[in-house]
Amino acid sequence: MGPKQPFPSTAARITLKPEMSTRGFVDGAWWPRSMNPATEFTSLLTGLAATTGPMNRLAYNLTAWEPAPRKLRVQGRQVRLEGFHTLDKHTVSLTDPSGHRMVLLIIPTDTTELRGNALLTKVSDKGSDASPDALLADVPERPEESSEARWESDGGHLLMVR
């Protein structure tokens, strides 16, 4: 189950694994538009609330994000933001009021639309259990070209004979 296309320009680009899927390293993926935590974390938390319910904690890598407030108010609820140097820079960890934890892969903000959508789809696969680094490395920036297309782009060309 991949992402619905296209995402509205203000909607959080999030995809989650289906229930009862392989746990793996991450439970889904998120593709923020900037590294501004106040804006992006609010969008993420609002987007998740409709599907998973409210969250009360969000942990992130301190060096990957711009400075963040210690708390955010999202849909009338206070969410505690916790920055760590040790957390993988390609993930955020969210905790709901019952203590259930969810880890999301962060797709880099400068990722092309083609690759970003491919990553959202790959991560939401029921059997996906790869690490964040492996997931990011496994989806190329551009789809593989055929040797014929590569040859033509290098100056060669096919002669059409009738």
N, C-alpha and C positions, 0 to 999 in steps of 0.2 A: 504494500500500500504506500504509494509515493505521495509527494506533496501535490495539493491541488494547484493548478496553474491558471493564470498568474496570481501572485500574491498582491493584494492591494498595497499601494506604496507605503501605507502606515501600519499595516498588519505585521505582527511578528512572524517571521519565517521559521516555523517549528514543525518538526515531525517526530512522532513517538513510535516506538515499537508496539506492535499489537499486544494485547494482554495474552498471557500464557506463552510468550516467546522466550527464546534463549536469553538469559540475563546478560552475559557478556560484560564488557567494560562500560558501555554507555546504554542508556535507556532511550535515547533519541538524539536529535541534532537541532541546533539553533544557529541561524545565520543572521547575526546582527548587522545593522547598516553603518554603525560607527563604534568607537570604543569609549563612548560617553556613558558611564554606568547609570547615571540618573535617568537618562532617556531610554537606554536599551534595556536595563533591568526592569523598569516599569512596564515597557512593552512586553517583555518576556513573561513577567508575572501576570499581567492582565490576560495575555493570550493563553497561558496555561490554566488559569482559574476556571475557564469555561469547560475544560476537558478533565482536569485532574483535581480541581478544587484549589483553595487558597494554599499558599506556602507561607511559612513564617521565618525561614532562614534561607539565605543564598550565600554560598561560599564561592570565591573567585580567586584567581591568581593576581596578586598585587601588581606585579610588573607588567602584566599584559593589558591592564586597563588604566585609563586616566584616573586621577583621584576620585574617590567615591565618598558619599556621606555614610555614616554608620547605620542609618535607618532610612527606609522609604515608607511612605504611606501609599498603599495601592488598594483601590476600591474599598476605602474605609478601614483597612487593616494595616497594622504596622509590620514591616518586614525588616528583619535584622540582616545587614550586609556584613560579611566577614571576609576580609582579605588575608590571604596566606601566600608566602613565598614558595611553599612546598607543593601547592596544588598544581596539577598539570595545567599549563597555560592554554591548552586546547579544550578545557572543560569548565563547566560550572556545576556545582552541586546544590540541589535544592532539597529542603526538608519541610514536610507538611506538619500540621499541628499534632498528628499522632506519632511522629518520629520516622515515618517512611521517607527514605532518601531516594532521590532521582538524580542521575548524572547525565548531563547533556554534552555532546561534542559541540564545540564552537567552530563553525566554519569561518575562516578568515574573511574579514569585511571586503577585501579587495579581490575576492574570488569571482571569476567570470560567472555569468548567469548559467551557462551550460554546465560547468563543473559544480557550481553550488547546488543546482537542482539534482544533479547526479548523486552528489553526496547525501542530500536529504533523502533521496530514494534508497540509496544503499544502506544507510544507517537504520532506516525503518524496516528493513528486511527482517522477517521473523527469526531467521537463523544467524543473524549478524552477531559475531562475538569478538571481532577484531579490536585491538587497542586503538586509541585515538590517533596515534602516529601512523599505524598501519592503515587505518581508514583514509586518512588524508593522503598518504602515499599511493594508495591503491587506485585512486580516481585521478587520471591524468588531467592536466590543464586543457588539453585538446584531445578529441577522439583520435585514435590511430588512423593515419592515412594509409591507403593502399600503396604498394610500391609503385604502381602505375601513376597514381596521383602525385606522389612525391617526385617521380621522374619528370612528369609534365611541369611541375612547379619549379624544377631546377633548370628548365629551358628545353627539355625534350618534349616531343609531342607525337601523338599517334597519327599516322597517315590513314585516312579513311579511304579505302579502295572499294569501288562498287563494281 
